[in-house]
Amino acid sequence: MVATVVPSRVESLASSGIQSIPKEYVRPQEELTSIGNIFEEEKNQEGPQVPTIDIKDIASEDVEVRAKAIEKLKEAVTTWGVMHLVNHGISEELTDRVKKAGEVFFQLPIEEKEKYANDQAAGKIQGYGSKLANNASGQLEWEDYFFHLAFPEEKRDLSCWPRTPSDYIPATSEYAKELRSLATKILSALSLVLGVEEGRLEKEVGGMEELLLQMKINYYPKCPQPELALGVEAHTDVSALTFILHNMVPGLQLFYEGKWVTAKCVPNSIIMHIGDTLEILSNGKFKSILHRGLVNKEKVRISWAVFCEPPKDKIILQPLPEVVSESEPALFPPRTFAQHLQYKLFKKTQDVQAPVIIPIDN
């Protein structure tokens, strides 16, 4: 018998001893055929694998080494749009602190976490939350989360950041600063890939003053029926870049060449996604790949996603003139970031009304 009462947090539901998940979490039949055991999927060495990019080589002073690295980056962003970054320059000690702080926060009693609860209806999107309102497809996702703006420092609201553990604010602040520098490095290299001046993409997404880094800690409790649920449904990121840390429990899948491919857990790496913003600026040369998150019944999975987003209304997103020609006309109309968000929301609703087996947008 499928349960119908849904507690406000997935963690409460998962720890209640249920054997079957509420119907709100059960994915549509056409999706269920592609949901497998994530641990088995991760062991699979056959077929396509998410590429690995060495950031040290991208910043090399050796011209030949750098050229080869940028060529490899070009292949990754134009075919996959997602990659494992290694030698990224952020210390393991700092990423461990960030992960420890997030883990400790989610280990707090739910009533403690509720002190930081967001209130989407009132427009308060920062804080502790779950997807309580049905999304366009009428399904819920098997996750709780904590969301807040992490950078620039002067735009943060520290009142909604966790006070426990005490290292949450220092560790997350330092990590956000380091990621902002890494974003500059990546955007410079991607500008070269497009054949424009190094600082161009950074400028187009808002520069040091306006590019926003939004932190979202995703907490995926153990699920009694992981073959029926998703932690995060299939979507593309709206950001320019997304950087992801995780607790070495597999779950991320990418829709590549018509099949779902499971990302391996690579020690000391950061997963990076190209988002819609760079896909638009590059006129589709860079791929914003469809991806989703699977859950399991053995281990809690946690991921730390940082979305690098342009300001909502100050910048018009459209393909750069240098990548548009008569033979390659603009694939995207001019829109602000806010208008792109509205377009995706509208398109998602339309897709649900006329469903397809594999969703093609967020």
C-alpha positions as CSV (number, residue, x, y, z in Angstrom):
1,M,0.0,0.0,0.0
2,V,1.5,3.4,-1.0
3,A,1.5,6.0,1.8
4,T,-0.2,9.3,1.2
5,V,0.9,11.5,4.1
6,V,4.1,13.4,3.3
7,P,6.1,14.9,6.3
8,S,7.6,18.3,5.7
9,R,11.1,17.0,5.4
10,V,12.4,14.0,3.4
11,E,14.8,13.2,6.3
12,S,11.8,12.8,8.6
13,L,10.1,10.5,6.1
14,A,13.3,8.4,5.6
15,S,13.8,8.0,9.3
16,S,10.1,7.1,10.0
17,G,10.7,3.4,9.2
18,I,8.5,3.4,6.0
19,Q,9.0,0.5,3.6
20,S,7.4,2.1,0.6
21,I,7.6,5.7,-0.5
22,P,4.6,8.1,-0.9
23,K,3.2,8.3,-4.4
24,E,4.3,11.9,-4.7
25,Y,7.9,10.6,-4.9
26,V,7.3,7.8,-7.4
27,R,8.6,8.8,-10.9
28,P,6.5,8.3,-14.0
29,Q,6.6,4.9,-15.6
30,E,8.6,6.1,-18.7
31,E,11.4,7.2,-16.3
32,L,11.4,4.1,-14.1
33,T,12.9,1.9,-16.8
34,S,16.2,4.0,-16.7
35,I,16.7,4.1,-12.9
36,G,19.1,1.4,-11.8
37,N,21.3,0.6,-8.8
38,I,23.8,3.5,-8.5
39,F,26.6,1.4,-7.0
40,E,26.4,-1.1,-9.8
41,E,26.2,1.7,-12.4
42,E,29.3,3.4,-10.9
43,K,31.4,0.2,-11.2
44,N,30.7,0.0,-14.9
45,Q,34.0,0.7,-16.8
46,E,32.5,0.2,-20.3
47,G,31.1,3.0,-22.5
48,P,31.6,6.7,-22.3
49,Q,33.2,8.2,-19.1
50,V,33.0,11.8,-17.8
51,P,36.3,13.5,-18.9
52,T,39.0,14.7,-16.4
53,I,40.6,18.1,-16.8
54,D,43.9,19.1,-15.2
55,I,43.7,22.8,-14.2
56,K,47.4,23.0,-13.5
57,D,48.1,22.4,-17.2
58,I,45.6,25.0,-18.3
59,A,47.6,27.6,-16.3
60,S,51.0,26.2,-17.3
61,E,53.7,28.7,-18.5
62,D,54.8,26.0,-21.0
63,V,53.0,27.2,-24.2
64,E,52.7,23.7,-25.6
65,V,51.4,22.1,-22.4
66,R,48.8,24.9,-22.0
67,A,47.7,24.6,-25.7
68,K,47.2,20.9,-25.3
69,A,45.2,21.4,-22.0
70,I,43.0,24.0,-23.6
71,E,42.3,21.7,-26.6
72,K,41.3,18.9,-24.1
73,L,39.1,21.4,-22.3
74,K,37.5,22.4,-25.6
75,E,36.7,18.8,-26.4
76,A,35.1,18.4,-22.9
77,V,32.9,21.5,-23.0
78,T,31.8,20.9,-26.6
79,T,30.9,17.2,-26.3
80,W,30.0,16.7,-22.6
81,G,29.6,20.1,-20.8
82,V,30.7,18.4,-17.5
83,M,34.0,17.2,-16.2
84,H,36.1,16.3,-13.2
85,L,38.6,19.1,-12.3
86,V,41.8,17.9,-10.8
87,N,44.8,20.0,-9.5
88,H,42.3,22.8,-9.2
89,G,44.3,24.6,-6.6
90,I,41.8,24.4,-3.7
91,S,43.4,22.5,-0.8
92,E,41.9,19.2,0.4
93,E,42.1,20.6,3.9
94,L,39.6,23.4,2.9
95,T,37.2,21.1,1.0
96,D,37.2,18.7,3.9
97,R,36.3,21.6,6.2
98,V,33.5,22.6,4.0
99,K,32.1,19.1,3.8
100,K,32.5,18.5,7.5
101,A,30.6,21.7,8.3
102,G,27.8,20.7,6.0
103,E,27.6,17.2,7.4
104,V,27.5,18.4,11.0
105,F,24.7,20.9,10.2
106,F,22.6,18.1,8.6
107,Q,23.3,15.9,11.6
108,L,21.5,18.4,13.9
109,P,18.0,17.5,15.0
110,I,15.4,18.6,12.5
111,E,13.9,21.2,15.0
112,E,17.4,22.9,15.1
113,K,17.6,23.0,11.3
114,E,14.0,24.3,11.1
115,K,15.3,27.5,12.8
116,Y,16.9,28.3,9.4
117,A,13.9,27.3,7.3
118,N,13.2,29.2,4.1
119,D,9.8,30.5,3.2
120,Q,9.4,30.4,-0.6
121,A,5.8,31.8,-0.4
122,A,7.1,34.9,1.3
123,G,10.0,35.2,-1.1
124,K,12.6,34.1,1.4
125,I,14.5,31.5,-0.7
126,Q,17.7,31.3,1.4
127,G,17.9,28.7,4.2
128,Y,16.9,25.1,4.9
129,G,14.2,23.6,2.7
130,S,12.7,20.8,0.7
131,K,10.7,20.8,-2.5
132,L,7.3,20.9,-0.8
133,A,5.2,22.4,-3.6
134,N,4.6,20.0,-6.4
135,N,6.8,20.8,-9.4
136,A,5.5,21.0,-13.0
137,S,5.4,17.2,-13.3
138,G,3.6,16.7,-10.0
139,Q,6.5,14.8,-8.5
140,L,8.6,15.5,-5.4
141,E,12.3,14.9,-5.1
142,W,14.1,12.8,-2.5
143,E,16.2,15.5,-0.9
144,D,16.4,18.3,1.6
145,Y,18.7,21.2,1.1
146,F,20.4,24.4,2.4
147,F,20.7,27.3,0.1
148,H,22.3,30.7,0.4
149,L,24.3,33.3,-1.5
150,A,28.0,32.8,-0.8
151,F,29.8,35.5,-2.8
152,P,30.4,38.5,-3.3
153,E,30.9,39.0,0.4
154,E,29.1,42.3,0.5
155,K,25.9,40.8,-0.9
156,R,25.7,37.9,1.6
157,D,23.1,37.7,4.4
158,L,25.0,35.9,7.1
159,S,21.9,35.9,9.3
160,C,20.6,32.9,7.4
161,W,23.9,30.9,7.5
162,P,24.2,28.1,10.0
163,R,25.8,29.1,13.4
164,T,26.4,25.4,14.1
165,P,29.1,24.2,13.5
166,S,31.1,27.3,14.3
167,D,33.4,26.6,11.3
168,Y,30.5,26.7,8.8
169,I,30.8,30.5,8.0
170,P,34.7,30.7,8.0
171,A,35.1,27.5,5.9
172,T,32.3,28.3,3.4
173,S,33.5,31.9,3.0
174,E,37.0,30.9,2.3
175,Y,35.9,28.2,-0.2
176,A,33.6,30.7,-2.0
177,K,36.6,33.1,-2.4
178,E,38.8,30.3,-3.8
179,L,36.0,29.1,-6.2
180,R,35.6,32.7,-7.5
181,S,39.3,32.7,-8.4
182,L,38.9,29.2,-10.0
183,A,35.9,30.5,-12.0
184,T,38.1,33.4,-13.4
185,K,40.7,30.8,-14.5
186,I,38.1,28.6,-16.2
187,L,36.3,31.6,-17.9
188,S,39.6,32.8,-19.2
189,A,40.4,29.4,-20.8
190,L,36.9,29.1,-22.2
191,S,37.2,32.6,-23.8
192,L,40.3,31.3,-25.6
193,V,38.4,28.2,-26.7
194,L,35.9,30.5,-28.3
195,G,38.6,32.6,-29.9
196,V,37.8,35.8,-28.0
197,E,40.0,37.8,-25.6
198,E,40.7,36.1,-22.2
199,G,38.6,38.4,-20.1
200,R,35.6,38.4,-22.4
201,L,33.3,35.7,-20.8
202,E,34.0,36.9,-17.3
203,K,32.8,40.4,-18.4
204,E,29.7,38.9,-20.1
205,V,28.5,37.2,-17.0
206,G,29.0,40.1,-14.7
207,G,32.6,40.3,-13.7
208,M,34.0,40.3,-10.2
209,E,31.3,42.7,-8.9
210,E,28.2,41.1,-10.3
211,L,28.7,37.3,-10.8
212,L,26.9,35.6,-7.9
213,L,28.0,32.3,-6.3
214,Q,25.0,30.5,-4.8
215,M,25.7,27.6,-2.5
216,K,23.2,24.7,-2.3
217,I,24.0,21.7,-0.1
218,N,21.9,18.8,-1.2
219,Y,21.1,16.2,1.4
220,Y,19.7,12.9,0.0
221,P,18.6,10.5,2.8
222,K,18.6,6.7,2.4
223,C,15.6,5.7,0.4
224,P,13.7,2.4,0.9
225,Q,12.7,2.2,-2.8
226,P,15.5,4.0,-4.7
227,E,14.4,2.3,-7.9
228,L,11.2,4.4,-7.9
229,A,12.6,7.9,-6.9
230,L,15.1,10.6,-7.9
231,G,17.1,12.9,-5.7
232,V,16.9,15.5,-8.4
233,E,15.0,15.1,-11.6
234,A,16.5,15.6,-15.0
235,H,17.4,19.2,-15.7
236,T,20.1,21.5,-17.0
237,D,21.7,24.2,-14.8
238,V,20.8,27.8,-15.6
239,S,24.2,29.1,-14.3
240,A,27.3,30.0,-16.2
241,L,29.3,27.4,-14.3
242,T,28.4,25.0,-11.5
243,F,31.1,23.5,-9.2
244,I,30.2,20.4,-7.1
245,L,31.8,18.6,-4.2
246,H,30.3,15.4,-2.8
247,N,30.8,12.9,0.0
248,M,32.1,10.2,-2.4
249,V,28.7,8.5,-2.6
250,P,27.7,8.1,-6.3
251,G,24.5,9.6,-7.6
252,L,25.1,12.0,-10.5
253,Q,24.1,10.9,-13.9
254,L,24.5,12.7,-17.2
255,F,22.4,12.2,-20.4
256,Y,25.1,11.6,-23.0
257,E,24.5,10.3,-26.5
258,G,21.0,9.0,-25.7
259,K,22.0,7.2,-22.5
260,W,22.3,7.9,-18.8
261,V,26.0,7.8,-17.8
262,T,27.0,7.6,-14.1
263,A,29.8,9.9,-12.9
264,K,32.6,8.1,-11.1
265,C,33.7,9.3,-7.6
266,V,37.2,10.9,-8.3
267,P,39.1,11.7,-5.0
268,N,40.1,15.4,-4.6
269,S,38.3,16.5,-7.7
270,I,35.6,19.1,-8.2
271,I,32.8,18.3,-10.7
272,M,32.2,21.3,-13.1
273,H,29.1,21.8,-15.3
274,I,28.7,24.2,-18.1
275,G,25.3,25.9,-17.5
276,D,22.7,27.4,-19.9
277,T,24.3,30.9,-19.6
278,L,27.6,29.8,-21.3
279,E,25.7,27.6,-23.8
280,I,23.8,30.8,-24.8
281,L,26.9,33.0,-25.0
282,S,28.8,30.3,-27.1
283,N,25.7,29.9,-29.4
284,G,25.4,26.2,-28.5
285,K,29.1,25.4,-28.9
286,F,29.4,24.7,-25.2
287,K,27.0,22.1,-23.9
288,S,24.7,22.5,-20.9
289,I,24.1,18.8,-20.3
290,L,20.9,17.2,-19.0
291,H,21.7,15.5,-15.6
292,R,19.9,14.1,-12.6
293,G,20.6,12.6,-9.2
294,L,19.9,9.0,-8.1
295,V,19.4,7.9,-4.5
296,N,20.1,4.6,-2.7
297,K,19.1,2.6,0.4
298,E,22.5,2.1,1.9
299,K,24.2,5.5,2.3
300,V,23.2,9.1,2.7
301,R,24.5,11.2,-0.2
302,I,25.5,14.9,0.2
303,S,26.6,17.3,-2.5
304,W,27.8,20.9,-2.3
305,A,26.8,22.7,-5.5
306,V,27.9,26.3,-6.2
307,F,26.1,28.0,-9.0
308,C,27.9,30.9,-10.7
309,E,25.1,33.1,-12.0
310,P,25.0,36.4,-13.8
311,P,22.8,39.2,-12.3
312,K,19.1,38.7,-13.0
313,D,18.4,41.9,-14.9
314,K,21.5,43.9,-15.6
315,I,22.9,41.8,-18.5
316,I,21.4,40.7,-21.8
317,L,22.3,37.1,-22.5
318,Q,22.7,36.4,-26.2
319,P,25.3,34.6,-28.4
320,L,28.5,36.6,-28.8
321,P,28.8,38.3,-32.2
322,E,32.1,36.5,-32.8
323,V,30.4,33.1,-32.7
324,V,27.5,34.0,-35.0
325,S,27.6,34.1,-38.8
326,E,25.4,33.6,-41.8
327,S,26.1,29.9,-41.8
328,E,25.8,29.7,-37.9
329,P,22.9,32.1,-37.0
330,A,22.0,32.9,-33.4
331,L,20.3,29.9,-31.8
332,F,19.0,31.9,-28.8
333,P,17.1,35.2,-28.6
334,P,18.3,38.0,-26.4
335,R,17.0,37.6,-22.8
336,T,18.0,38.7,-19.3
337,F,18.9,35.9,-16.9
338,A,15.5,36.5,-15.2
339,Q,13.7,36.1,-18.5
340,H,15.7,32.9,-19.2
341,L,14.5,31.5,-15.8
342,Q,10.9,32.3,-16.7
343,Y,11.3,30.8,-20.2
344,K,12.6,27.5,-18.6
345,L,9.7,27.4,-16.1
346,F,7.2,28.0,-18.9
347,K,8.8,25.4,-21.2
348,K,8.9,22.8,-18.4
349,T,5.2,23.3,-17.8
350,Q,4.5,22.9,-21.5
351,D,6.6,19.7,-21.6
352,V,4.6,18.2,-18.8
353,Q,1.3,19.0,-20.6
354,A,2.7,17.2,-23.7
355,P,5.2,14.8,-22.1
356,V,8.1,13.1,-23.8
357,I,10.0,10.1,-22.6
358,I,13.3,12.0,-22.1
359,P,12.8,15.6,-20.9
360,I,14.9,18.0,-23.0
361,D,15.0,20.9,-20.6
362,N,15.1,21.9,-17.0
